[in-house]
Amino acid sequence: MSTQKIKRVLITGGAGFLGSHLCDRYINEGYEVICMDNLITGNADNIAHLIGNDGFSFIKHDVTNYIHVNGELDLILHFASPASPIDYLEMPIQTLKVGSLGTHKALGLAKEKDARFLLASTSEVYGDPLTHPQSEDYWGNVNPIGDRGVYDEAKRFAEAMAMAYHRYHGVETRIVRIFNTYGSRMRINDGRALPTFMRQALNGNSLTVFGDGSQTRSFTYVDDLVEGIYRLSQSEYTDPVNIGNPQEVSILDFAKEIIELTGSDSEITFEELPSDDPQVRQPDISRAKEVLDWEPRYDRKEGLRKTLDYFKKAVNGDKVTE
């Protein structure tokens, strides 16, 4: 009687917000999951529920150094990187290194193991876009020497490196461009709009809006993102794919939604807009619909309701379990 070989996946940055949700998904899909993280921005609590699972293992390691994994690998998901403005402004060199050296090391491992490689890229490769909404064919408007450039250019370089390994070495590469995503396991102090607004509203503090709040974002619930990434990892499509929710909202209106959702009586205060802050952000998901048969299932209000209890516990300092 033949037994089907269990596939093995390495997820770098697997103890982070997105990485830990991907660990869950691939475990549920029957993969053996190897989670690798140096825990600089990741959190062991995000994967604590998986410890002891026969199909899960954790390696504490910095992927900018040589990566070794015993045995075969079928898939590598490269999600190691600081991802919030607070992180990459505090750790600019590490951010550049993980996008360059870390991607190089992970791609080298994919080549060695003959594994498929999926790169977590970002909508930030579009910079402060002059085209709206943003399709994958748009090359972007990025300031390479600005404060945000350390993250934007690290991801743009990572994409170029992935495509070079695909063309020159024949590595099977996939690139997902991730738009603003939210859900459980976000760090409450990570500096992004949603956790900041949630923390401020739940504590009864004023919500801080930068500029006049007219800049827009498009927020994706984490379950939708994970579904899109899983489908891309199983597809034969090699060019970048946007995964995001086209439901665009101004930051000011978004702050008002959070106040209403939390039942807070918080006010809104305005501060100076950071340099190179994108004025618009909205994914064109035509390609994802066509090649992955994917589109988001959750609208923003439903996703936010599903996330509220997590943020209430996080703000109270409770141990959050799922």
N, C-alpha and C positions, 0 to 999 in steps of 0.2 A: 504494500500500500504506500503510495507516494505521499510525501508531505510537502506542502508549499513552503519555500524558503521565506523566512521572515525578513523583510527589508529593514535596513538600518539607516537612520538619519542622524547627522550631526547638526545641532542648532547652536551656532555661536550667539552669544548674548541671550542665552536661553533662560536666564533668571530675571530678565527684564520684563517690562509690561507686556510687550507684544510677544517676545520670545517664550515666555511662560505659557501664554495661551496657545502658542503653536506646539509646545511640548504636549499639552493636553490633547490637542487635535490629532497629532500624529500617533500618540499612544492609542487613542480611540480608533484610529484607522488601522491598527494592528502592527505599526512599526515598532522596532526597538529604537528608543530615543536616547542619544547621548547629548547631554546639555553641557555646554562649555561657557564659562563666564568668569571674569576676574572680580566681579562683585563691586566694581567702582560705582556704577549706577544701578546695577542689578541688585536683587534682594533675595536671599536664600528662602525667605518666607513664601515667596511666590511659587516655589517648587517643593515646599516642605511636604505637601500632600502626596507627592509622587515618590518620595524617598521610601524605599522598601518594595516598590513595584518592580517585579522581575524584568520588565521591559524598559526600565529607566535607569540611567546612571548619570552622575555629575562629575565633571572635571573642572577644578578651579585653575584657570590658565588665562594668560594674556595672549591674544591671538596675534599680536604684533611680533611675537617670538615664534620660533619654529613649532609647528603643530604636529603632534604624533597621535594617531588613534590606532589601536590594535584592530586587526581584522578588516573585513570588507566594509565598504560604505556604498550605499546606493544614491544618497542624496545629501547635500550640504546646504543648509539655509544660513546665510551669512547676515546676522542681525546685530552683531556686536558693534556698538557705537553709542556715545552720548547722543541724545536726540532732542533735548530741550535747550532753549537759549541759555538758561542759567548754567547748564552743564558745559556746553561747548564754549561759552564765554569764559568760564572758570578753568577749563581744560582744553585750550585751543590746540596745543601741540599733540596731546593724546588723541584728540578728534581727528586731526590730520593723519596721524600715524595709523590709526585703526582703519581709516578709509583707504590708505595707500598700502602700507606694509601688511596690515591685517588682511586686506582683500587679496594681496599677492600671496600670502601664506595659505589662505583658505583655498584659493584657486590652484595653488601648487598641490595641495592635498587632493583636491578634486581630480586633477590630472593623474596623480599617482594611483588613486583608487578607482579611476574610471567612473567617477560619480557625477551625477547631475548637480549643477550648482545654481542656487537661486540667490540673487543679490537683493537685499532690502535697500532700494533707493528711495527717493523722496520727491515730493512736489517742489521742494526747495531748489531743485535743479533748474526750475523755471525762473527763480529769482523774483524780482518785482516785475511781473509779466506785462508785456506790451500787447499780448494777444489774450483774448478772453472769450470763452473758457479756454483752458489749456489742453491741447491735444499733444500726443506723444511726438508729433512731427515738429513741434515748436522747440527751438534751440535755447530759449531762455534769455534772461536779462539779469546777469549776476555781476555784482561788484566783487572782483577777486581779492581786493585788498581791504574790504570792509570787515567789520567785526563778525558778521555772519558768514563771511567768505570761507572761514575755516571748515564749516559744516557743508556749505553748498558745494565748494570746490572739491572737498574730500569725496562727496558722493558722485560728482561729475567724473572725477578721476576713476573712481571705483567702477563706474559704468564703462568707461573707456578700457580699463584693464580687463573687465569681464568679456567685452566684445573682442579684444585682442586675443585672449585665451581661446575664445570660441573659433575665431577665424584662423589663428596660427597653429594652435595645438588641437583643435577639434573637440574641446571640452563643451559639453552640453550646458549652455548657460541660459538662465532666465532672469529677467530684471523686472521687479515690481516697483512702480513709483507710488509711494504711499502718501495719501493726503491725511490731514489732521484726523486722528483717531482717538477715541475715548472709551473708557470702560473700567471695570474693576482692575485693581493692581496698579493703577497710576499712582505715582508718588504725589502726595498732597502738596508738597512744596517744590514741585519740579519746574514751576515758572510758566507753564503753558496756560492758555486762557481758561480752559475748563476747570482744572483742579484749583487754580487761583480763585476764580469766581465762586466755586463751590465752598472753598475754605472760608472766604470772606463772608459769603452770605450766611453760612451755617454758624459762624461766630458772631454775626450781627455787625460786622465791620463794613465800611464803605467798599464798594467794588471799584477797582482801579481800571479805568479805560484809558488807553493811550491814544493821543491825538484827539480827534472829535468823534471817534468810534465809527466812522463811515467805512473804514476798511473792512473787507469781507473775508470770511473763511467758510469752508465746507467741512462739516464734521461727520465722521463715519463711526458707527458703532463697531466695537472690536469683533463681534461675531461675524459681521459682514466682511470685514477685512480678512479675517482668518479663512473664511470660505473662498474668497478670491485668491488668496495666496496658495491655498491647497490646490485649487483648480489649475492655477498657473504652473505649479510644480509638477502636475501630472500631464500638462499639455506639451505639444511639440512646437510651441511658438517661441521664437528666440529674440524678437525685438521687445523694447520696453512696453509695459502695460500699466496704465493708470488704474489704481484701485482706490476709489473714494466715492463719497456721496455728493451728487451734484446739487443738493439742497443748500443753496448759498444763503448766508445771513450776515448782516453787518455785526460787528463786535458790540456796538451799543445795543442793538436789539437782542443779541445773544445774552448780554448781561441782564437785560430786563427779563428774559425768559428764565434765567437761573433764579432771580429774585422771586419770581412768581412760583416757580417749581418748589423752592425751599420754604415758601411762606415767610420769607424774611422781610424785615422793614428797613433793610439796608438802603443807603443812598448810593449814588454813583458819583465818583470824582474823576477828574480828567488830569492826565499827566502828559508830558512831552513824548511825542512819538519817537521810538528808537530809530537809529539810522538803518536805512535799507529795509525797513519793514514793508513787506508786500502790501500793496493797496487792494489787490483783488486776489482771490484764490478760488477756483472752481474747476473740477476735473471734467474733461470731455471723456466719457466712458464708452464711446462707440466701439472702440477696439475690444474692450473687455466683454461687451455684450456679444460682439461678433465671434471672437475666438474662444471665449471661455463660457459663453452663455451665462454670464454673471451680471447681476445688478443688485444694489442693496435692498434688503428686505425690511429694514427698520428705518422709519423716519426719525428725525432728530428727537422729537418730544418723547416718542416711545423708548428710544435708547436711553435718554436722560432719566426717565422714570426708573428704568431697570438698573441704572447706575447709582441712584440717589442713596440707597441704603448703604452701599459700600462707602461712599464719601462721609455719611453720617458717622459710621464706625471709625473711619480713618481720622476724622476731625476730633473725635472723642478719645483717640489713642487706644481704641480697642484692638485686640488681636482679630484680624479679619480672616475668616475661614470661609471656604466655599464648598 
